């Protein structure tokens, strides 16, 4: 019997999205880059440990990133430019 693991959508993790956006908005340069890499690395590790498929992991991380940067834009701190 094969099971399919369905993750809770990363783009719906509102608290983590807001927290990440806030902390990123308070940092710049290497500090912001280091924090972002930590967040993504931690999330990726959790998903790998849950045995999610690589394409699912990438889609979840992209959706999370889109929401974080969208939230930063709404806060007036868009750093994607």
C-alpha positions in Angstrom: 0.0 0.0 0.0 1.4 3.4 -1.0 0.6 6.5 1.0 0.7 10.1 -0.3 1.8 12.7 2.2 0.0 16.0 1.8 1.7 18.9 3.7 -0.1 21.7 5.3 0.3 24.5 2.7 3.3 26.6 3.6 1.5 29.6 2.0 -1.2 29.3 4.7 1.3 29.5 7.6 0.2 33.0 8.3 2.0 33.4 11.6 5.3 32.2 10.2 4.9 34.3 7.1 4.3 37.5 9.1 7.1 36.7 11.5 9.5 36.1 8.7 8.5 39.2 6.8 8.9 41.3 9.9 12.3 40.0 10.8 13.5 40.3 7.1 12.3 43.9 7.0 14.4 44.7 10.1 17.6 43.3 8.4 19.5 44.2 5.3 22.4 42.8 3.3 24.1 39.7 4.5 22.0 39.6 7.7 18.8 39.4 5.8 20.3 36.9 3.3 21.5 34.7 6.2 18.2 34.8 8.0 16.3 33.9 4.8 18.6 31.0 4.1 18.1 29.7 7.6 14.3 29.9 7.3 14.2 28.1 4.0 16.8 25.5 5.0 14.8 24.7 8.1 11.6 24.3 6.2 13.3 22.2 3.6 14.8 19.9 6.2 11.4 19.4 7.8 9.8 18.5 4.5 12.6 16.2 3.5 12.3 14.5 6.9 8.5 14.1 6.2 9.5 12.4 3.0 7.8 14.8 0.7 8.6 14.6 -3.0 11.3 17.2 -4.2 8.8 18.9 -6.6 6.3 19.3 -3.7 9.0 20.8 -1.5 10.1 23.3 -4.2 6.5 24.3 -4.8 5.8 24.8 -1.1 8.9 26.9 -0.6 8.1 29.0 -3.6 4.6 29.6 -2.4 5.9 30.5 1.0 8.5 32.9 -0.4 5.8 34.6 -2.6 3.6 35.1 0.5 6.6 36.5 2.6 7.7 38.9 -0.1 4.0 39.9 -0.8 3.6 40.6 2.9 6.7 42.7 3.0 5.4 44.6 0.0 2.2 45.3 1.8 4.2 46.5 4.8 6.0 48.9 2.5 9.4 47.0 2.8 9.7 45.3 -0.6 13.4 44.2 -1.0 13.0 42.3 -4.3 13.9 45.3 -6.5 
